[in-house]
Amino acid sequence: MATPDFVLELRRHVGHAPLWMPGTTVVVMRSARADAPIDWESPIDPGSVEILCVRRSDNGAWTPVTGIVDPGEEPALAAAREAKEETDVDIDVRRLLSVEVVGPVTYDNGDVTTYLDVAFAAQWLTGHPRPADGENSEASFFRGDQLPPMNERFRRTIAKALSGQPRADFLAR
């Protein structure tokens, strides 16, 4: 599902006017070796894990799984839901990585949105990634030291996921 129904309903009333939306990003990881589980309490060697990435259908960019948090939905549950909807994998959300403002983003149709993005690190549980809902043209695991090109925000979020630091990042002043 590309645009949630509640956003389409809002847009019926506000047109292209700026919207403030809750969003989520989730860095889904699995061990590159079945006999070596991820130690979530320590820095993670990028070569020891695989990270789930998707190629967006709209612009061809590679990203971690992202999405909009539904009204009343907990952000971590939204992250797990988005992973299932977009890639058909089940995950266990493990750690809050960051909270940040993203945007404003102006879409091709003129809609303007600014997101409050809540990012998480998650453990892959089951499923073979595939572009499950049309938002993405590809979904695949990549070794953490062989990721496809992506923007600075996503590289920073993945680095935070690999850092092992339990404290979430946020701008305080």
Residue, then its C-alpha position, 0 to 999 in steps of 0.5 A: m500500500a503506497t499511501p495509507d487511507f487516512v492520509l488520502e482522507l486528510r489530503r481530501h481536506v488539506g490538498h497539498a498543504p504541509l502535513w506533519m506525519p509520524g514515520t518509522t525506519v527499521v534496520v533489519m539485521r540477521s547474522a551472516r553465519a547461522d552459528a554466530p548470533i548477533d550480540w546486540e549489546s556490543p558493536i557489530d562488525p558490518g561483515s558479520v551481519e546482513i541488512l535488509c534493504v529495499r529499492r523504492s519503486d518511485n525513485g529507485a533509491w535503496t533504503p532500509v524499510t520505512g513507513i508511516v505510523d498509523p493513527g494510534e499505532e505504536p512506532a515499534l509495532a509500525a516498524a514490524r508491520e511495515a517490514k511484513e507489508e513491504t518485504d514479507v519478513d517477520i522481525d523482532v524490534r530490539r532497540l530504539l536508534s533515533v528520533e528525528v525530523v525528516g523534511p519537508v519532502t515535496y512529492d511529484n504530485g505537489d504534496v508536502t510532508t514533514y516526518l517525525d521519524v522513529a528509527f529502530a534496529a531489529q532482528w530478522l526472524t523468518g521469511h524470504p524478502r520480496p517486494a510484497d506491496g508494490e512500494n518497492s521493486e527489490a528487497s534483499f539482504f546485503r552484507g553490512d560492509q557491502l550495502p548498496p548506495m543510499n543517502e546520508r540519513f540512512r547510512r547514519t541510521i545503519a551505523k547507529a544500528l551497528s554501533g551497539q550503543p543503547r542510547a538513542d540519538f536525538l537533537a536536544r538543542 
